[in-house]
Amino acid sequence: MSDTAAVMKKKEPGPVQLVVTLFAISAICAVLLALVNNITRGPIKVATEAKTQAAMEAVLPADSYTEVEYTGGDPLVSKVYQAGDAGYVVQVAPSGFGGVLDVMVGVNTDGTCSGVSIISHSETSGLGANATKEDFRSQFEGKSNVAVTKDGGDIAALTGATITSRAVCDGVNAAIAAAASVG
């Protein structure tokens, strides 16, 4: 056999070598992901808290917000905050078309909605994502029980996004009920 034939006949890696190589690559990726997670955890937490604080101030301005214990048992209610003497701010998580919406709802002392802010969502762009627009959110102000017009209410559902519209209505109703139960 010539030298060229010996060079051309290269030994293929065995299954053990392939498994070890795959394991090494996976381990390196896992370590890198853990490192990135550690680095970004703090800034993400700060940004989330700032967004939540801004949402509270947008739906019911107050000097301070104090978290209060909610024992009502409604799974839509995430947190309840007392907004000074103005009422309550309730964070709710109703399920929309694309997943869970993170919604902040202000509730006046008379039990009416003072405002709605969508903190985060995964709704369809151009359809359910329109729930973040002021013209949709402003429909809830001053109301104590909400439903979309298809369900006999007076909230105009977003075109092509009735599920999202109903989810926001469910969240607002849950927030009003939660504020009444802690007040």
C-alpha positions as CSV (number, residue, x, y, z in Angstrom):
1,M,0.0,0.0,0.0
2,S,1.4,3.4,-0.9
3,D,1.8,6.3,1.4
4,T,-1.0,8.2,-0.3
5,A,-3.5,5.3,0.2
6,A,-2.6,5.2,3.9
7,V,-3.2,8.9,4.3
8,M,-6.5,8.7,2.4
9,K,-7.8,5.8,4.6
10,K,-8.6,7.8,7.7
11,K,-10.1,6.2,10.7
12,E,-13.7,7.2,11.4
13,P,-14.5,8.3,15.0
14,G,-16.2,5.7,17.1
15,P,-19.4,6.1,19.0
16,V,-17.6,6.7,22.3
17,Q,-15.6,9.6,20.9
18,L,-18.8,11.1,19.4
19,V,-20.6,10.9,22.7
20,V,-17.7,12.5,24.6
21,T,-17.4,15.3,22.1
22,L,-21.1,16.0,22.2
23,F,-21.0,16.0,26.0
24,A,-18.1,18.4,26.1
25,I,-19.9,20.8,23.7
26,S,-23.1,20.6,25.8
27,A,-21.2,21.2,29.1
28,I,-19.5,24.3,27.6
29,C,-22.9,25.6,26.4
30,A,-24.5,25.0,29.8
31,V,-21.7,26.8,31.6
32,L,-22.0,29.8,29.2
33,L,-25.8,30.0,29.6
34,A,-25.4,29.9,33.4
35,L,-22.9,32.7,33.2
36,V,-25.1,34.9,31.0
37,N,-28.0,34.2,33.3
38,N,-26.0,35.3,36.4
39,I,-24.8,38.5,34.6
40,T,-28.3,39.5,33.4
41,R,-30.4,38.5,36.4
42,G,-29.9,41.7,38.3
43,P,-30.5,44.2,35.4
44,I,-33.6,42.2,34.3
45,K,-35.0,42.4,37.9
46,V,-34.3,46.1,38.1
47,A,-36.0,46.8,34.7
48,T,-39.0,44.7,35.6
49,E,-39.4,46.5,38.9
50,A,-39.2,49.9,37.2
51,K,-41.8,48.8,34.6
52,T,-44.1,47.6,37.4
53,Q,-43.7,50.9,39.3
54,A,-44.4,52.9,36.2
55,A,-47.5,50.9,35.5
56,M,-48.7,51.4,39.1
57,E,-48.2,55.2,38.8
58,A,-50.0,55.2,35.4
59,V,-53.1,53.5,36.6
60,L,-53.5,55.2,40.0
61,P,-51.0,57.9,41.0
62,A,-50.1,57.8,44.7
63,D,-47.3,58.9,47.0
64,S,-46.6,55.2,48.0
65,Y,-47.6,51.7,47.2
66,T,-47.7,49.1,50.0
67,E,-48.2,45.5,49.1
68,V,-51.2,44.0,51.1
69,E,-52.0,40.4,51.7
70,Y,-54.6,39.0,49.3
71,T,-56.4,35.8,50.5
72,G,-59.3,35.8,48.1
73,G,-58.0,32.8,46.2
74,D,-58.6,34.2,42.6
75,P,-55.8,32.7,40.5
76,L,-55.8,35.7,38.2
77,V,-54.7,38.0,41.0
78,S,-50.9,38.2,41.4
79,K,-50.4,41.1,43.9
80,V,-52.4,43.8,45.5
81,Y,-51.0,47.1,46.6
82,Q,-52.6,49.9,48.6
83,A,-52.1,53.2,46.8
84,G,-52.2,55.5,49.7
85,D,-55.7,56.9,50.2
86,A,-56.5,56.7,46.5
87,G,-57.5,53.0,46.4
88,Y,-55.7,49.9,45.3
89,V,-53.5,48.8,42.4
90,V,-53.9,45.1,41.5
91,Q,-51.6,43.1,39.3
92,V,-53.5,40.4,37.5
93,A,-52.4,37.6,35.0
94,P,-55.4,36.6,32.7
95,S,-54.8,34.2,29.8
96,G,-55.1,35.7,26.4
97,F,-54.8,34.2,22.9
98,G,-51.0,34.2,22.9
99,G,-50.4,33.4,26.6
100,V,-50.6,35.2,29.9
101,L,-50.9,39.0,30.0
102,D,-49.4,40.8,32.9
103,V,-51.8,43.6,33.6
104,M,-51.9,46.4,36.3
105,V,-55.3,47.7,37.2
106,G,-56.0,50.7,39.4
107,V,-59.2,50.6,41.5
108,N,-60.6,53.8,43.1
109,T,-62.0,53.8,46.6
110,D,-65.5,53.8,45.1
111,G,-64.7,50.4,43.4
112,T,-64.4,51.7,39.9
113,C,-61.4,51.1,37.6
114,S,-59.1,54.1,37.4
115,G,-56.9,52.7,34.7
116,V,-55.4,49.7,33.0
117,S,-51.7,49.2,32.0
118,I,-50.4,46.1,30.1
119,I,-47.0,45.4,31.6
120,S,-46.2,42.5,29.3
121,H,-47.9,40.2,26.8
122,S,-47.3,37.7,24.0
123,E,-50.3,38.6,21.9
124,T,-50.3,38.7,18.1
125,S,-48.8,41.9,16.7
126,G,-51.4,44.1,15.1
127,L,-54.3,42.3,16.8
128,G,-54.1,41.4,20.5
129,A,-51.1,43.6,21.0
130,N,-53.4,46.5,20.4
131,A,-54.6,46.0,24.0
132,T,-51.7,48.2,24.9
133,K,-53.1,51.2,23.0
134,E,-54.7,54.0,25.0
135,D,-58.0,54.0,23.1
136,F,-58.7,50.4,24.2
137,R,-57.5,50.8,27.7
138,S,-59.4,54.0,28.4
139,Q,-62.7,52.2,27.9
140,F,-62.3,50.7,31.4
141,E,-62.0,53.9,33.3
142,G,-64.9,54.6,35.7
143,K,-66.4,51.2,35.3
144,S,-67.0,48.6,38.0
145,N,-68.1,45.6,36.0
146,V,-66.8,45.1,32.5
147,A,-67.5,42.8,29.5
148,V,-67.1,43.1,25.8
149,T,-70.1,44.0,23.7
150,K,-70.4,40.4,22.3
151,D,-71.0,39.4,26.0
152,G,-73.5,42.1,26.7
153,G,-71.1,44.7,28.0
154,D,-69.9,48.0,26.8
155,I,-66.2,47.4,26.0
156,A,-65.5,47.4,22.3
157,A,-63.4,44.3,21.6
158,L,-60.3,44.7,19.5
159,T,-60.9,43.7,15.9
160,G,-59.7,40.1,15.5
161,A,-58.7,39.8,19.1
162,T,-61.9,39.0,21.1
163,I,-60.0,36.5,23.3
164,T,-57.5,39.2,24.3
165,S,-60.3,41.7,25.0
166,R,-62.1,39.2,27.2
167,A,-58.9,38.4,29.0
168,V,-58.4,42.1,29.9
169,C,-62.0,42.3,31.0
170,D,-61.6,39.2,33.2
171,G,-58.4,40.8,34.7
172,V,-60.2,44.1,35.4
173,N,-63.1,42.3,37.0
174,A,-60.8,40.2,39.1
175,A,-58.9,43.3,40.2
176,I,-62.0,45.1,41.3
177,A,-63.2,42.1,43.2
178,A,-59.8,41.7,44.9
179,A,-59.7,45.4,45.9
180,A,-63.1,45.0,47.4
181,S,-62.1,41.9,49.4
182,V,-59.0,43.6,51.0
183,G,-60.6,47.0,51.4
